Amino acid sequence: MDWKQYFEMMKDWKQLPAYRAEPRIDSFIGFYLPEILTDYYCDKIRGIIPELPIRLGTVKPRYENKNFADRSYKVDFYLLGDSGNHYFVEFKTDSGSRREKQDEYLKEAELIGMKEIVAGIARIASVSSYKKKYNHLILKMVDLGLMNSDRQFVHNSNKIQIVYVQPHKNCNDAAAVIGFEWISQWLVQKLGKNDFGKQFADALMHWAKD
């Protein structure tokens, strides 16, 4: 695979108005994300789950009795640290693509804590028609020590920390942000002359200006 050619293509395509780069490279970020957070926060990451559902009725109680209460928002990545921190990570390839609505429900999730988020997931799993997929999610959460076989929250920490992985931190943004420049330098240190790492790092450094 010619990684230089691939990332040159991505740099070009990303400039197009309707092209969404995030779904194309989120697996690359996700693969390294446990190590990135481990080094950035000095907190050994025990596990990662992509697209963790956040039940709508859980973070917005006014919708609890509505027929859509069991629908969900999704957080790009959930990671659990040895510190007990539950990291909710949103990945953006453009710093300007942050949405107030998304920031709002993530903040609401942070305020209510992981126990209620887990209870919301158990509720969705009980009513969803995607039984096989939700059973797989539940098993992953059990393996991480978040819930028991009865789908009850059993972890000793309730604290959620919201983190954005994006090109750079915007002015007056109080959120925790890991910028692409930092990740680019981290990749070079970790992977050295590895061709994929070098080309990915170069692309991230280029996109750090977005």
C-alpha positions in Angstrom: 0.0 0.0 0.0 1.3 3.4 -1.0 0.5 5.4 2.2 1.9 8.6 0.8 -0.4 8.4 -2.2 -3.4 7.5 0.0 -2.9 10.5 2.4 -2.2 12.9 -0.5 -5.6 11.8 -1.9 -7.2 12.4 1.5 -5.7 15.9 1.7 -7.2 16.7 -1.7 -10.6 15.1 -1.1 -10.9 16.7 2.4 -11.0 20.1 0.7 -14.2 19.3 -1.2 -17.5 20.7 0.3 -19.4 17.5 0.8 -16.6 15.1 1.6 -16.6 13.7 5.2 -13.1 12.8 6.3 -14.0 11.7 9.8 -15.6 8.3 8.9 -12.6 7.5 6.7 -9.9 7.9 9.2 -11.6 7.5 12.6 -10.5 3.8 12.7 -6.8 5.0 12.4 -7.4 7.4 15.3 -9.3 4.8 17.3 -6.6 2.2 16.9 -4.0 4.5 18.5 -6.4 6.4 20.9 -5.8 4.1 23.9 -2.1 4.8 23.7 -2.6 8.5 23.0 -4.8 9.0 26.0 -2.5 6.9 28.2 0.5 9.2 27.3 -1.5 12.5 27.2 -3.2 12.0 30.6 -0.7 9.6 32.2 -3.7 7.3 32.7 -3.4 3.7 31.5 -6.3 2.9 29.3 -8.0 -0.4 29.9 -10.4 -0.5 27.0 -12.2 1.3 24.2 -15.7 1.1 22.7 -16.6 3.1 19.6 -20.0 4.8 19.0 -21.2 4.4 22.6 -24.9 5.1 22.8 -26.2 7.8 25.1 -29.9 7.4 25.7 -31.9 10.5 24.8 -34.3 10.2 27.7 -31.5 9.8 30.2 -29.7 13.0 29.4 -32.9 14.9 28.6 -35.5 13.8 31.2 -38.2 16.0 29.7 -38.4 13.4 26.9 -38.6 10.4 29.2 -42.3 9.8 28.4 -42.0 10.4 24.7 -42.0 7.5 22.2 -38.5 8.5 21.1 -36.9 8.5 24.6 -35.1 5.2 23.9 -33.3 6.6 20.9 -29.7 7.6 21.4 -26.9 10.0 20.6 -23.5 8.5 20.0 -20.2 9.5 21.4 -17.4 8.6 19.0 -15.2 6.7 21.5 -15.6 5.6 25.1 -12.4 4.8 27.0 -11.8 3.6 30.6 -8.7 4.6 32.4 -7.0 3.0 35.4 -7.7 6.2 37.3 -11.4 5.4 37.1 -12.1 8.2 34.5 -14.6 7.4 31.9 -13.4 9.3 28.8 -16.0 10.4 26.2 -14.0 11.3 23.1 -15.3 13.2 20.1 -13.2 13.1 16.9 -13.4 16.1 14.5 -11.3 16.6 11.3 -12.4 20.3 11.2 -12.3 22.4 14.4 -15.2 24.4 13.1 -17.5 21.3 12.8 -18.3 21.2 16.5 -22.0 21.7 17.1 -23.6 23.3 20.1 -26.2 20.6 20.3 -23.6 17.9 20.5 -21.5 19.8 23.1 -24.7 20.2 25.1 -25.7 16.5 25.4 -22.1 15.6 26.1 -22.1 18.1 29.0 -25.4 16.7 30.2 -23.9 13.2 30.1 -20.9 14.4 32.1 -23.1 16.0 34.7 -25.3 12.9 35.3 -22.4 10.5 35.4 -21.6 7.0 34.1 -24.0 5.1 36.3 -27.0 6.7 34.6 -25.4 6.4 31.1 -24.9 2.6 31.7 -28.5 2.3 33.0 -29.7 4.0 29.8 -27.7 1.6 27.6 -29.2 -1.3 29.5 -32.7 0.1 28.8 -32.0 0.5 25.1 -30.6 -3.0 24.9 -33.8 -4.4 26.5 -36.1 -2.8 23.8 -33.9 -2.7 20.8 -34.5 -5.0 17.8 -30.7 -5.2 17.3 -30.3 -7.8 20.1 -27.1 -9.4 18.8 -25.3 -6.1 18.5 -26.4 -4.8 21.9 -25.6 -8.1 23.5 -22.0 -7.7 22.1 -21.9 -4.2 23.5 -23.1 -5.4 26.9 -20.5 -8.2 27.0 -17.8 -5.6 26.3 -19.1 -3.4 29.2 -19.1 -6.5 31.5 -15.5 -7.3 30.5 -14.5 -3.8 31.4 -16.2 -4.1 34.8 -18.8 -1.4 34.1 -21.8 -3.7 34.7 -22.5 -7.2 36.0 -24.5 -10.0 34.3 -27.7 -8.4 35.6 -26.8 -5.3 33.6 -26.3 -3.2 36.8 -23.6 -0.6 37.1 -20.8 -1.9 39.3 -17.8 0.3 38.6 -16.4 2.3 41.5 -16.2 5.6 39.6 -19.0 7.7 38.2 -16.8 10.5 36.7 -17.0 11.3 33.0 -14.4 13.4 31.2 -15.2 14.9 27.8 -12.3 15.1 25.4 -12.2 16.5 21.8 -9.6 15.2 19.3 -9.6 17.9 16.6 -7.1 20.0 14.5 -6.6 22.7 17.2 -8.2 24.3 20.2 -10.5 27.2 19.3 -10.2 30.6 21.0 -12.3 30.8 24.2 -13.0 27.1 24.1 -13.0 25.7 27.7 -13.2 22.1 26.5 -10.3 19.6 26.8 -8.8 19.3 23.4 -6.0 17.1 22.0 -4.8 18.8 18.8 -3.5 17.1 15.7 -0.1 18.7 16.0 0.4 16.9 19.3 -0.8 13.6 17.9 1.4 14.1 14.8 4.5 14.5 17.0 3.4 11.6 19.1 3.1 9.3 16.1 6.6 10.2 14.9 8.0 9.4 18.3 6.1 6.1 18.6 6.5 4.8 15.0 9.7 6.4 13.9 10.4 5.7 10.2 7.3 3.5 9.8 5.9 4.6 6.4 2.2 4.6 7.5 3.0 6.6 10.7 5.1 9.1 8.9 2.5 9.8 6.2 -0.4 9.9 8.8 1.6 12.3 10.9 2.3 14.5 8.0 -1.4 14.6 7.1 -2.4 15.4 10.7 0.2 18.2 10.8 -1.3 19.6 7.5 -4.8 19.4 8.9 -3.8 21.0 12.2 -4.4 24.3 10.3 -8.0 23.5 9.5 
